Amino acid sequence: QIRAATATGIAHARCRRMPSRCARAFRAAISTGSNSGARSESDERRDAVRARLWRELARGRTGSVPRVMGPIVSEPRPDDGVVIDRLTLSPESRNEGSEHAVPVAVVRPHGDWDDALPIVAFLHGTGGDTEGLMPQLISIAARGYVAVGVDAPCHGRRLDPGSAAHVADGDDDERNNVEHPSKSSAEAPAAEGLGHGSGNSRERTFERYGAALVAAWRRGNIEGENGTGSGGNEGSRRGDARPFLFDGAWDALRALRFVTRGDEYGDLTDPARVGIGGISLGGMYAWLAGAADPGLVTGAVAPIVGVQHFAWGLVNDSWRARVDSLPPALFAAAAEELVGDPSAVDAGIVGAVYRRICPGLIDELDGPASLPLISPRPLLVVNGELDPRCPFPGLMNAVTETRAAYASVGKTSLFRTLVQRRTPHRCTPEMVDVVNRWFDETLRPARPDTALPTRGHLDPNTWIEL
């Protein structure tokens, strides 16, 4: 049964204890810890990096609690023990177009709970969508979490801005139509494994995503002008949009802000236990969101095949695999503008693209500088040994700096890096399993799926721990 819901329609699943807003605000405040005493030069440097990251993600937006656009559509799944709520968050300001409306899925345990629940946002990779990750979101919620999925810019329901309405009409056939990316991504996983789209959905996504990226390149530094791409709302984004990494990370923070601080779910959730993870592109969103807002992402962070050192790849001729994961129209447009030849893509062109569409990505906000900002919260990095998009030496640069940050506050046990042997850029079932166990260890839901901790219980033939 699928039905449209309001805030009161969700009340039956709320925590019976119903903590007050003061109590929730207090927990959120103490979860960030105190910062008394003298501050070191490294503390001040990290503060400066975080402030820069926040500015680049926010682009002048305030980070207010989002409003829902239209109904919340609830789908009870009693056999799975969960309820799936699908909704869309309104753009943050009147100056933003409909492409900044954010499709979100909130998967919550069925029934009543005596205590507020931890939250985990889990985010898809390039070409995928939240519907393709629904089995994982259901698995998370069934263990006692509120699970949150967010469609990335130019992905999922954002390909068809009116597509949320059909769920409210109860039209399963339309929701699962082959033209909707959820079906193809769920039925035919891409070569990159779980969380990536394939076939028709990937082609449609790349067409719209490419148009948005080209628009960001061409108009990225011109405030108030619109992009020149075509192909629906996502092809005519505002000129200052940053659809590659920054807008997606900001959208994830908006979804978490809505779930933890809004009226609809605030009494069900525990703002002191908020985690975020994701796959590939979603893993990069998790890393950046966790680094940018420790007051919101208060719990564990777990990026899968996402952490890397972009600048190292440019200097060491290891940038091609990452470039090949993005729509080729972006780099062709940049090369044509800069050197007059759309095929002349080299490290210089790639660096220019990164600097314009993601300012700071290859210097102050790169992996070795921004990943340490997650300290001292629990952080698990999971990568593949043979991943050409996240090359091992560049990963090690980010890991080394992050380990030093955790050591400086005496929290080395809260940072771990696991590399799956003989694995390329792919999200494997083993990776998902270890991330699920990590969330259960650190966020402690009411009914964890496994009693075995990850430390000391991993097959050394499968994993390298750095």
C-alpha positions in Angstrom: 0.0 0.0 0.0 1.3 3.4 -1.0 -0.2 6.5 0.5 0.4 10.3 0.7 1.4 11.3 4.3 1.7 14.4 6.2 3.8 15.1 9.3 1.0 13.8 11.5 0.8 10.7 9.3 4.3 9.7 10.4 3.5 10.2 14.1 2.6 6.5 14.7 6.2 5.5 14.1 7.8 8.2 16.3 9.6 7.5 19.5 7.2 7.1 22.4 9.5 9.0 24.6 9.1 12.1 22.4 12.2 14.1 23.5 11.7 17.9 23.5 13.4 20.2 21.0 15.5 21.5 23.9 16.8 18.0 24.6 17.6 17.4 21.0 19.4 20.7 20.7 21.4 19.9 23.8 22.4 16.5 22.5 23.5 18.0 19.2 25.5 20.7 21.0 27.4 18.3 23.3 28.0 15.8 20.5 30.5 18.2 18.9 32.6 18.3 22.1 34.1 21.3 23.7 37.1 23.2 22.4 38.5 24.7 25.5 42.1 25.5 26.1 44.8 26.8 23.9 44.5 26.2 20.2 47.4 24.9 18.1 48.5 26.1 14.7 47.1 22.9 13.2 43.7 23.5 14.8 43.6 26.9 13.3 44.6 25.5 9.9 41.9 22.9 10.0 39.3 25.5 11.0 40.4 27.6 8.0 40.0 24.6 5.6 36.6 23.7 7.1 35.5 27.3 6.7 36.6 27.3 3.0 34.8 23.9 2.4 31.6 25.3 3.9 31.7 28.4 1.8 32.3 26.4 -1.4 29.4 24.0 -0.6 27.0 26.6 0.7 27.5 29.2 -2.1 25.9 31.8 0.1 23.1 29.6 1.4 22.4 29.6 5.1 21.8 25.9 5.8 18.3 26.4 7.1 16.0 23.4 7.8 14.5 22.4 4.5 10.8 22.4 3.7 8.9 19.6 1.9 7.6 20.3 -1.6 4.4 18.4 -2.0 3.3 15.3 -0.1 5.4 12.7 1.8 4.5 9.5 0.1 4.6 6.5 2.5 4.9 2.9 1.4 4.6 0.3 4.2 6.8 -2.8 3.8 5.6 -5.0 6.7 7.4 -8.1 5.3 10.7 -6.1 5.5 9.8 -4.4 8.8 10.1 -0.9 7.4 8.2 2.0 6.0 9.6 3.9 3.0 8.8 7.6 2.8 9.5 9.4 -0.5 9.6 13.2 -0.6 11.1 16.2 -2.2 12.9 19.0 -0.4 12.2 22.5 -1.8 15.0 24.6 -3.2 16.7 26.5 -0.4 16.0 30.0 -1.8 13.7 31.6 -4.3 16.7 32.4 -6.5 17.3 28.7 -7.1 15.7 26.8 -9.9 13.7 23.5 -9.6 16.9 21.6 -10.3 17.8 22.3 -6.6 14.7 20.5 -5.4 16.1 17.4 -3.7 14.4 13.9 -4.0 14.9 12.0 -0.7 13.9 8.6 0.5 13.6 8.1 4.3 13.4 4.4 5.3 12.3 3.9 9.0 11.5 0.9 11.1 7.9 -0.1 11.2 6.1 0.5 14.6 7.0 2.3 17.8 10.4 2.7 19.5 11.2 3.5 23.1 14.3 5.5 22.2 15.3 7.9 19.4 17.0 6.2 16.5 20.4 6.7 14.9 20.5 8.0 11.3 22.5 6.8 8.4 22.6 8.5 5.0 23.8 6.1 2.3 24.5 7.6 -1.1 24.7 6.1 -4.6 27.4 6.4 -7.2 27.6 7.9 -10.7 24.7 6.8 -12.9 22.8 5.2 -10.0 19.9 6.4 -7.9 18.3 6.0 -4.5 15.8 3.4 -5.8 18.7 1.2 -6.9 20.1 1.3 -3.4 16.8 0.6 -1.7 17.7 -3.0 -0.6 20.7 -1.5 1.3 18.5 1.3 2.8 15.9 -1.3 3.9 18.7 -3.4 5.4 20.0 -0.4 7.4 16.5 0.6 8.6 15.6 -3.0 9.6 18.6 -3.0 12.1 17.1 0.0 14.0 18.2 3.1 12.0 16.4 5.8 10.1 18.1 5.4 6.7 18.3 8.3 4.2 18.9 8.2 0.5 19.4 11.2 -1.7 19.3 11.4 -5.5 22.5 13.2 -6.7 22.3 16.2 -9.1 21.1 15.0 -12.5 20.3 11.5 -11.2 17.3 9.5 -10.3 14.0 11.4 -9.9 15.8 14.6 -10.9 15.9 13.3 -14.5 12.1 13.7 -14.4 11.2 16.5 -12.0 7.5 15.5 -11.9 8.1 11.9 -11.3 7.5 12.0 -7.5 3.8 12.6 -8.1 3.2 9.2 -9.7 4.0 7.4 -6.4 1.3 9.4 -4.6 -1.1 8.1 -7.3 -0.2 4.6 -6.4 1.0 3.8 -9.9 3.5 1.0 -9.4 3.8 0.4 -13.2 4.9 4.0 -13.8 7.2 4.1 -10.8 9.0 0.9 -12.1 8.9 1.8 -15.8 12.0 0.9 -17.8 12.5 4.6 -18.6 12.9 5.3 -14.9 16.5 4.7 -13.8 15.5 2.8 -10.7 14.6 -0.3 -12.6 17.6 -0.7 -14.8 20.0 0.2 -12.1 18.5 -2.4 -9.8 18.2 -5.2 -12.4 21.5 -4.8 -14.2 24.3 -3.6 -11.9 27.1 -1.7 -13.7 30.6 -2.9 -13.9 31.4 -0.8 -10.9 29.1 -2.9 -8.7 26.4 -1.9 -6.2 25.2 1.7 -6.3 26.0 2.5 -10.0 23.6 2.7 -12.9 23.8 0.9 -16.2 22.2 0.8 -19.6 19.5 3.3 -20.5 19.6 4.9 -17.0 23.3 5.6 -17.2 23.0 7.0 -20.8 20.2 9.4 -19.8 22.0 10.4 -16.6 25.2 11.2 -18.5 23.3 13.3 -21.1 21.8 15.5 -18.4 24.9 15.4 -16.1 27.1 16.3 -19.0 25.0 19.3 -19.9 25.0 20.5 -16.3 28.8 20.1 -16.0 29.4 21.9 -19.3 27.1 24.7 -18.1 29.1 24.9 -14.8 32.3 25.1 -16.8 31.1 27.8 -19.1 29.4 30.0 -16.6 30.8 28.7 -13.4 32.3 32.0 -12.2 29.7 34.4 -13.6 27.1 35.1 -10.9 23.5 35.5 -11.9 23.8 34.0 -15.4 22.2 30.8 -16.4 24.0 27.8 -18.0 23.6 27.1 -21.7 23.1 23.3 -21.6 20.0 21.6 -22.8 17.8 18.7 -21.8 15.4 19.6 -19.1 15.8 21.4 -15.8 19.2 19.8 -15.1 20.5 21.2 -18.4 19.7 24.8 -17.5 21.2 25.1 -14.1 22.1 28.5 -12.6 25.5 29.6 -13.5 27.1 29.1 -10.1 25.9 25.5 -9.7 28.6 22.9 -8.9 27.0 19.6 -9.9 30.1 17.4 -9.7 30.8 17.2 -6.0 29.8 20.2 -4.0 26.1 20.4 -4.7 25.6 16.7 -4.0 27.4 17.0 -0.7 25.3 20.0 0.3 22.1 18.1 -0.7 23.1 15.3 1.6 23.6 17.7 4.4 20.1 19.3 3.6 18.5 15.8 3.9 20.2 15.1 7.2 19.2 18.5 8.5 15.6 17.9 7.5 15.5 14.4 9.2 17.2 15.5 12.4 15.8 19.0 12.9 12.5 19.2 11.0 9.1 18.6 12.5 8.4 15.4 10.4 11.1 13.1 11.9 12.8 15.1 14.6 11.2 13.2 17.5 12.1 9.9 16.0 15.8 10.6 15.4 18.9 11.0 17.6 21.0 14.0 16.4 24.0 12.7 18.4 24.2 9.6 16.3 24.2 10.7 12.7 26.3 8.8 10.2 26.9 9.0 6.5 28.4 6.7 3.9 28.2 6.2 0.2 29.7 4.5 -2.9 32.1 6.2 -5.3 30.5 9.6 -6.0 28.4 9.0 -2.9 31.5 8.2 -1.0 33.0 11.5 -2.0 29.8 13.2 -0.9 30.1 11.5 2.5 33.7 12.5 2.9 33.0 16.2 2.1 29.7 16.4 4.0 31.3 14.8 7.1 34.3 17.2 6.9 32.1 20.3 6.4 29.6 20.0 9.2 30.6 18.1 12.4 27.7 19.6 14.2 25.3 17.7 11.9 27.3 14.6 11.0 27.9 13.8 14.6 28.6 10.0 14.2 30.4 7.7 11.9 31.6 8.5 8.3 32.2 5.6 5.9 33.1 6.4 2.2 33.4 3.4 -0.1 35.8 3.7 -3.1 35.7 7.5 -2.8 38.7 8.8 -1.0 41.6 10.0 -3.2 44.2 12.7 -3.7 43.1 14.5 -6.9 46.3 16.6 -7.2 48.5 13.5 -6.9 46.7 12.0 -9.8 47.4 15.1 -12.0 51.1 15.2 -11.1 51.6 11.5 -11.6 49.7 10.9 -14.8 47.0 9.0 -13.0 44.0 11.2 -13.8 42.5 9.4 -16.9 40.4 6.8 -15.0 38.8 9.5 -12.9 38.1 11.6 -16.0 36.7 8.6 -17.9 34.1 8.3 -15.1 32.6 11.6 -16.0 30.6 12.7 -19.1 33.2 13.3 -21.8 31.3 16.5 -22.9 32.8 18.3 -19.9 36.5 17.9 -20.8 35.9 18.3 -24.5 34.2 21.7 -23.9 37.1 22.8 -21.7 39.8 21.6 -24.2 38.0 23.3 -27.1 37.7 26.6 -25.1 41.3 26.6 -23.8 43.3 25.1 -26.7 40.9 25.0 -29.6 40.9 21.1 -29.8 38.2 19.1 -27.9 40.3 16.0 -28.1 43.4 17.6 -26.5 42.6 16.7 -22.9 45.7 16.5 -20.7 46.5 17.1 -17.0 46.5 20.8 -17.5 43.0 20.8 -19.0 41.7 18.5 -16.2 43.3 20.7 -13.5 41.6 23.8 -15.1 38.2 22.0 -15.0 38.6 20.9 -11.4 39.6 24.5 -10.4 36.6 26.0 -12.0 33.8 23.6 -11.2 35.1 22.6 -7.8 37.2 25.4 -6.4 39.8 24.2 -4.0 39.5 20.5 -4.9 43.1 20.1 -6.0 44.7 22.1 -3.2 43.1 23.2 0.1 40.1 20.9 -0.1 41.8 17.8 -1.6 41.9 14.5 0.3 45.0 15.1 2.5 43.7 18.4 3.6 39.9 17.8 4.1 39.6 14.2 5.1 41.4 14.9 8.5 38.5 17.3 9.3 36.4 14.3 10.2 38.6 13.7 13.3 37.8 12.8 16.0 34.5 11.2 14.9 34.7 7.5 13.8 35.9 7.2 10.2 36.2 4.1 8.1 37.7 4.4 4.6 37.1 1.4 2.3 38.9 1.2 -1.1 40.1 -1.3 -3.7 43.7 -2.2 -4.0 43.7 -1.9 -7.9 41.3 1.1 -8.1 42.6 3.4 -10.9 40.2 6.2 -10.0 41.5 6.3 -6.4 45.2 5.3 -6.9 46.8 3.7 -3.9 49.7 6.2 -3.5 47.2 9.1 -3.5 45.0 7.3 -1.0 48.0 6.8 1.2 48.6 10.6 1.2 45.1 11.2 2.5 45.4 8.3 5.0 48.7 9.6 6.4 47.5 13.1 7.1 44.2 11.8 8.6 46.0 9.3 10.8 48.1 12.2 12.2 45.0 14.2 12.9 43.5 11.3 14.9 46.8 10.7 16.7 47.0 14.4 17.8 43.8 14.0 19.8 44.4 10.5 21.1 41.7 8.9 19.0 43.7 6.6 16.6 41.3 3.7 17.3 38.4 5.6 15.7 40.1 5.8 12.2 40.6 2.8 10.1 41.4 2.2 6.4 40.5 -1.2 4.8 41.7 -2.0 1.2 40.2 -5.0 -0.5 42.8 -7.1 -2.2 42.8 -7.4 -6.0 39.8 -5.2 -6.4 39.4 -2.4 -9.0 36.9 0.5 -8.7 34.0 -1.6 -7.6 31.7 -1.7 -4.6 31.6 -5.3 -3.5 29.3 -7.2 -1.1 32.3 -7.5 1.3 32.7 -3.7 1.4 29.0 -3.2 2.1 29.2 -5.8 4.9 32.1 -4.2 6.6 30.6 -0.8 6.4 27.3 -2.1 7.9 29.2 -3.7 10.8 31.2 -0.4 11.3 28.0 1.6 11.6 26.6 -1.0 14.0 29.8 -0.8 16.2 29.9 3.0 16.3 26.3 4.1 16.2 24.9 1.2 18.2 21.3 0.7 16.9 18.8 -1.3 19.0 19.2 -4.5 17.1 22.5 -4.8 15.2 22.7 -7.4 12.4 26.0 -8.8 13.6 27.6 -9.4 16.9 31.1 -9.7 15.4 33.2 -6.5 15.5 35.3 -5.7 12.4 38.6 -5.5 14.3 40.2 -8.9 14.5 37.5 -10.6 12.5 38.5 -9.8 8.9 39.9 -12.3 6.5 43.6 -11.2 5.8 43.3 -12.9 2.4 40.6 -10.4 1.5 41.6 -7.2 3.4 44.7 -5.0 3.8 44.4 -2.8 6.9 46.6 0.3 6.5 
